[in-house]
Amino acid sequence: MRIGELGRRTGVNAHQLRYYEAQGLLEAERGANGYREYGESAVLRVKQIRHLLGAGLSSEDIAYLLPCAVGETPELLGCPELLAAMRTRLRRIDDQMDRLARSRDALTDYIDAAERMGAETYPPFEDAAEGTAEDAATETVPA
């Protein structure tokens, strides 16, 4: 089947399918006319890729995992190398979540502090932008 049909059957556009091929996730033969030709197994492979992308895995992670994938969802065989790779990815996600939680807490603290200060402390942003260089030179920043 050609790339257009594969796209229709999987709901994935041709640009993404070409990207998967460039990343080594999907294989296509070239016909005499130069068109990509995909086998029936490409439908399953694209569905597996989509599920793994949905789990937050990178294309590099997926390239490593695909040989162990069985079924559309997919189920992954539990070899030690595969489990180690998935645990590493999970730790990276946990670290990102921790950093985001700390950033969220800090931003919430800044918002709370700014609301306690009250609006009369600082001029609205529009007014500050209209000030002159002389005004800016004489402004003081509160501690």
LINURJO-V277723 format. One record per run of one state. SS is the DSSP state (H for helix, E for strand, C for the rest). FROM is the first residue (numbers start at 0). LEN is the number of residues. If there is no record, write none. Layout:
ss->{SS SS}
from->{FROM FROM}
len->{LEN LEN}
This chain:
ss->{C H C H C E C E C H C H E C E C H C H C H C H C}
from->{0 2 10 13 22 28 30 35 37 40 54 58 68 70 74 76 79 117 118 121 124 130 132 138}
len->{2 8 3 9 6 2 5 2 3 14 4 10 2 4 2 3 38 1 3 3 6 2 6 5}
